[in-house]
């Protein structure tokens, strides 16, 4: 048996791995995955890493072994559904059936991916402002009344409001972007629908917004009767092979949530390496953009070859473009090769270019494939991105929320 925390433990059961979760009422719930993964040295891994690895490489969604109830979910600013997927796995771990009710996003292409994977949900393509007025309190508008009539009493509201205005990569409108106010939409949804629980995800910089949008949202949720707690989670601590820090706010009318407790209870015993996530994906399928890397230009391919020939992971200044080479800079990861034995840095939409981050494969003279980037984000093989162009795959995967964040948050609220 592999006891990870007082909440989860793992064991072998024939050709399957068994996860046991202890709910707050003392109930023990079991969930399983089949052991089918090749290409990774599983014997050297603790059972919890073996379990998650088998889940990642599953081509069919593992079944629930029992049903203790249902959880209805609305995903606002849904993207391709990373948060929903994480909540779905938390529900499976807890013996609950997740019912995706509604997904909203302005990005139709990302929402198409969501719909492929959660066909039961109603999807609304368009701005969230078409459904609610983020700054409004009190009496509902006509469109808001229709929303409330359809979805009032939902179990769980989740969402990742636009984060570009809070990102450290944004040097133009950082912390003063008008879109930052959309964070307040989460409070307006709560006022109208009265969900039992709420998960809000964003970049850590949201707390520095000049308009105090996060703090105003938290205050409004408290006025509405919610227990509210916020903190910064790291997906690598939760078992994703990627360092990705995110601000997470949990709110509930039924329990007193604690974000950092959620991370502590779901934390893995040691960080998971890049090759833990992608070590079985070395074969490239040139017929499928999902399993094919971008083709670098001749100069960048020579840089990749130099890294391997010199057994380096960081490109020296002499090999960099003038914008790096001719000045003091802190761009060491750019043009770099990934380390095989540690988590990757944050996967972005630029993972198809070595000039936009550390995205060179650790053992192959090439860039990451979209399939590998999805695995690093924590998306399993049964999650379908569809047969779409590589550029779309880069955008959807790079912008996604790691499902492990939704899993940890969902466990904290629903356990």
Buried (B, 14 or more C-beta within 10 A) or exposed (E): EBBBBEBBBBBEEEEBBBBBBBBEEEEEBBBBBBBEBEEBEBEEBBBBBBBBBBBBBBEEBBEBEEEEEEBBBBBBBBBBBBBBBBBBBBBBBBBBBBBBBBBBBBBEBBBBBBBBBBEEBEBBBEEBBEBBBBEBEEEBEEEBEEBBEEBEEBBBBBBBBBBBBBBEEBEEEBBEBEBBBBBBBBBBBBBBBBBBBBBBBBBBBBBEBEBEBBEBBBEBBEEBEBBBBBBBBBBBBBBBBBBBEBBBBBBBBEBEBBBBBBBEBBBBEEBBBBBBBBBBBEEBEEEEBBBBBBEBEEEBBEBBEBBBEEEEBEBEEEBBEEEBEEEEEEEEBBBBBBBBEBBBBBBBBBBBBBBBBBBBBBBBBBBBBBBBBBBBBBBBBBBEBBEBEBEBBBBBBBBBBBBBBBBBBBBBBBB
